[in-house]
Amino acid sequence: MSSKFLRGMTHGLPIGLGYLSVSFGFGILAVRSGLSWFQAGMISLTNLTSAGQAAGVDIIAAAGTILEMVLVQLTINLRYSLMALSLSQKLDPKFTTGHRLLASYGITDEIFAVCSAQKELLSPAYMYGMILVATIGWVTGTLLGATAGAIVPGMVSAALGILLYGMFIAIIVPPAKKDKSVLAVVIAAALFSLLFKYVFTAVSGGFAIIICAVCASALGAIFFPVKDEEEQS
């Protein structure tokens, strides 16, 4: 086993431990939505995206269409393409097309942040080590949560199910406190969501997510445009 692979596993250990606790909430959510522990585990194994998985389970539970699922996942997970493009500037020459395709499976927010902080070029072995540990933590937590959700009483299961949403809140609160534009977009998205929850109830959950995300982002781009380098100088 190469030293770079072990180094990647070491750097991925905190990520895996964090994923273990967060995905526990997703496992409970999946079981409460009617999925089996095996289905929940396979979703986590094939999709390392907490927000995308949560939205996907909601669409499955509501018997949504394939089109809804595709559009929701594209809207939520498009950021990973931008992360991959950014990391492509730091890849070791050993990163062939095959390695790039394999490594793209494990590009998440946390893995991107750790890889971006590395001063040296990223090798395939390093990224594989990190992705392996992170994936094990994510899938294991999901299976544990799904098993617990099928055993524990409904009241306890419902309480534990908020873990995933707690993570989402923990993600958006710090940047919202620092940047008023982020806060405005978050509030706009919440207001749009309430409209579809209580007013435009005929719109399915999947399309509601898409519309809320696009509208909130559009408002942010209109009222809080990011200045390019020439304007800032």
Secondary structure, 3 states (H helix, E strand, C coil): CCHHHHHHHHHHHHHHHHHHHHHHHHHHHHHHCCCCHHHHHHHHHHCCCHHHHHHHHHHHHCCCCHHHHHHHHHHHHHHHHHHHHHHHHHECCCCCHHHHHHHHCCCCHHHHHHHHHCCCCECHHHHHHHHHHHHHHHHHHHHHHHHHHHHCCHHHHHHHCCHHHHHHHHHHHHHHHHCHHHHHHHHHHHHHHHHHHHCCCCCCHHHHHHHHHHHHHHHHHHHCCCCCHHHHC
